[in-house]
Amino acid sequence: MKKSQRLLNCRNLGVNLRILIIVNLSLILATVLLSTDLNSFFAQLLRLSAIAQPMLLLSLLLLYLSYPALNKLPHGIGLIAVLGVINLVCLSVLALLTPVFSVEAIPSTSRVVFFSSLIGVVTLYYFHLLHRAYSPAIDEARLQVLQARIQPHFLFNCINAVLSLIRSQPKQAETALEDMADLFRVLMADNRDLVTLADEIALCRQYVALEKLRLGDRLNVQWQIEGMPTRALIPPLVLQPLLENAVHHGIEPMADGGSIVLKIVSNKNELHLLITNPYQAGLSRHFGNNMALKNIQERLTLHFDLEASLRSRQADGLYQVHIILPHTTA
């Protein structure tokens, strides 16, 4: 299975809301086709809803409960299993409702299987198209970070900083070269899967260490990450580009430098990532900031749909980015 192919996340709020909308729109369309006037439309809609809504809600519940097992299957088999679960629920509900409704009000078994499979295929294809629409954001993010990092002036500054340390502080120069190697190795990897928060923080520390060679005491980072869930999963290269923005648009333009605060707060359901840096309107280049934020937002949507959010605000000489993610662990 390709890494880019993922079974739709049946435990994601945004996914379930979209399924509800798709199925109910299909129900309304079917009612329009079966109705001759407005009165018959509402009568048909009420009759179909009484049958379809229990099928829909129970299907979502069963898919929610079985998602961990379904997600372990190969992609194609997982899709077939999802359709199988939907049809199983629909047939079970149909069998329970048959004694309650009249024979004329209950659709045939073959019709139920056909329409539930059709709507299931349409829904799965919609999520396939949605995934394809957002997939370029992953490659774009990786390329943007590569282009931002593999620049002549960046390499020149890093190499110069290392050369200045070789004679006086050879051990620190060796550590800096190792940080450079690790940083570029991560940036050039195929960053499609979620990574642990511990790995992302380690990358950020290496990046900050390299920048401190250039900026010295002008750059100060406060790591307010005590008690962070190290095994929590986040998209790769989310915090590092935000730190890069904070350095280049907040710290570097200021003659005396300043402090960047990276704060991580978690609870049972949510993970909050906050990065705050000094901001001066006349010095900051906000265009580059917004480009990175837009790209990160697209990748958050790809991984977490409506359950993730990114907000930024500027006030009192500070610029802050606040990311909220669902708290999932490896």
N, C-alpha and C positions, 0 to 999 in steps of 0.2 A: 504494500500500500504506500502510495506517495505521501510524504509528510503534509503536502498541501491539501490532501483529501481528508476531511474530518466529518464524522457523523454529526448531524445537528445536535446541539446541546439541549437535551430535553429538560434540563434543570435550570435553564436560563429564562429569566422573566421576559426578556424581549422576544425570545424565540416563541414562548407560549402565547404571548399577546399577538404575535403575527399569525400563529396558527389559528387562534380564535377568530381573527379578522378574516383570514382566507376562507375558513370553513363557513362562517356566517354569510359572507358575501356570496359564496357558492350556493348556499341554501336560499338566499333571496333571489338569485338568478334563476334557480330551478323553480321557485314559486312563481316568478313572473311568467315563465314559459308554460306553466300548468294552469294559470289563471286566465279567466275571460273578462273579469271586471274587478273593481276595487274590493267589493265585498268578498268575492271568491278568493282574492289575493290574501286578505287577512285570515280567512278561514283556512286556506291551504298552508299559510305560513305557521299558523298556530298548530296545525296537525303535524306538519313536518318537524317543527321545533320540539314538540313533545317527544318525538322519537329520536331526533338527531342530537339534541343537546345532552341527554344522558350518555349517548355513545361518545360524543366529543369529550366530555369532562372525564369519563372513566378511561378513555384512551390516553388523555394527557396524564392522568394519575398513574396508570400502569407504565407508561413510557418513562415517567419521572422515577418510579421505583426501580425499573429494570435498566435504566441508562448505564450504570457502571458495567453491567454485564454486556449490554449491546455495544458499548464503546470499545470493548476488547476484541470484538469480532473483526475480521477483514472488512474493508469498506463496503464491497458489494454485498457480502452476506449480511452485514449490518443493516443495509437498506432494505433487503428482503425481509429481515427479521422485524423491522419497524412496520412494514406493510402487514406482516403476519399478525403482529400484536393488534393493529388497528382492526383487521378483519375478525380476529377472535373476539374482541370486545364487542364489535357491532353485532355479530351473530349471537353472542350471549345475551345482550340487551334485547335483541329482537325476540329471542325465545322467552324472555321474562315478560315482555310486553304483549305478546300474542294473546294470552288469556284475558288481558285487560281491555284491549281495543277490539273493535269489530273487524271482521275479515277484510272488509273493503278498505279500512284505514291503515292496515298493515301492508307494507310493500313486500314483494316476494323476496326469498332468500337470494336468488341470483341477482336481483336488482340491487339489493343492499351490498353484496360483495362487489358488484361492478362499480357502483358510485363511491363506495368507501375506498376502493383501490384507486379509482380515477382521482379523487380529491387528494389521496395520499401521495400519488405520483406527482401531481401538480405542485403540492406543497414542498416535497423534497426537491423538485427541480427549481422551484423559486429560491430555496435556500442555497442550492448549488450555484445559481446565477448571482445571488447576493455575495456568496463567498468569492466567486471569480471577480466581482466588481471591486472588492476590497483587497484582493490578493496583491495587486500591484503596489499597494502601500508598503508591503513588507520589503520588497526589493528596492522600492524607491527610498525607504528609510535607510536601508543598508548602504545604498549608493550615495545618498546625501551625506551620511556620516563618513564614509570612505573619502568622498571628495573634500569634505571639510577637514579631515585629518591628514590625508595624503596630499599635502600642499607643500610646495618648496619652502615657504617661510616657516612652516611648522617643523619640518624636518631640520631645517637650518638652525632654528632656535634650540631644538632639543639636542642636536649634535654639538652645537657651541656650548650649551650648558654642561654637557657631559665632558667635553674637552677641557673646560675650565676646572673640572673637578679631578681629572685623572692624576695629576701630580700631587695636589694638596690633599685630596680625599678620594683615593682610589676605590675604597670600599663603597662609598656613596655613588661613585660613577658606575661601578659594576651593577649596583642595585637599579640605577636609573635605566641602564641598557636592558636589564631584565624586564623592567616595567614597560619599556617601549615595545619589546618583543611580545609580551603578553597582551598589551593593548591592541597592537595591530593584528595579532592572531585572532582575537575575539571579533574585531571589526570586520575581518575578512571571512569569518565563518558564515554558514548559511543559517541566519538567525530567524528561523520560522517557528520554533517551539518555545514554550514558556520556560523561563529559567528561575532558579531559586533567588530569593531576595539577597541571600548571603553572597551569591556569585555576582549579582549586579553591584552590590556595595563594594566588593573587592575590586571590581573593575573601576568604580568611581574613585576609590582610594589611590589606585595606580595612576589614574588620569590627573588627580589633584597633585600627586607627588611630582609628576612631570611638569605641571604648570608652576609649581612652587620653585622649581629650578630656575624658571624664567622670571617670575614675579617676586620671589623671595617673601619678605615679611609683609608685602602689600596684600598678599592673599592669605586669608584665614578662613578655615572651614570648621564650623561647629557641628559635630556629628551627634545629634540628639536621637540616638537609635537604641538606647538601652532597652532591653527586653523585647526587641523586635523579633517577630517570628521568622527565623532564618530560613525555614523550609517553605515559606509562603511563595507562591508562584506569581510571577509578573512577566509581561512581555520584555524581551531583551532590549537593551539600548534605549531605555526610557529615562532613567535617572541621569546617565552620563551626558546625553545631549542637553538636558536641562541645566546640569552643572556647567557645561561648556557655554551655554547662553549666559548664565549668571557671571561667568568669568569674563567673557568678551564684551558683553553689553552692560555689565554692572561694575565689575572690579577694575578691569584694564583701563577704561577711560578716566578713572579717578586717580589723581596724582598720589594721594595717600592710600589708595586701595580701600579695602573694607572686609567685612565678614559675610560669608554665605552660611546660612543655617539650613541644614538638611534634617528634617524631623520626620520620624515614622511612628505612627500610632495605629494600633490594631485592636479590634475586638473580635467577637466570635464570628461575625458575618462580614465585616468590612476592614479594608486596609487603607489607611490614609497616608499619602506621601506628600510632603510639603517642602518646597525649596524657596527660600527667601533671600534676596540680595539687595544691596543699595541700588537706588535708581535716581538718575539725574536726567531730566527731560532733554536738556540741551546736548548731552553727551551720548545717550543711549541710542542704538540703532535698532529700532523695534521691528523693522521689516524682517530681518533674519530671525528674530524671536518668534514672530507669528508663523513663519514658514515651518519651523520646528514643531511648534505647538499643534498646528494643523495636522502634520504628519503623525505625531504621537496620538492625537485624537482618533485618526482613522484606524490606527493599529489597535487601539483600545476597543473600538467598535467591532473590529474583526474578531478579536479574541473573546470579548465579554458582552457585546451588543449593548443593551440599555442598562446593564448593571454596572457599567463603569462611566465615570465622568471626569472631565478636566476643566478646571476653572482657573482663570488668572485675574489678578487685580493689582492696581497700582495706587498707593496712598501713602502719605507721610514720608516721602523719600524712599519707599521700599517697593519692590516688585515681588509678588508671590505667585507661585503656581501650586495648585492644590489638586492632586489626583486621588480619586476614590475608586477602589477596586473591590470585587468580591474576594473574601479571604479564602483562598483555596491552597492546599498544601500538597507537596510532592508525596 
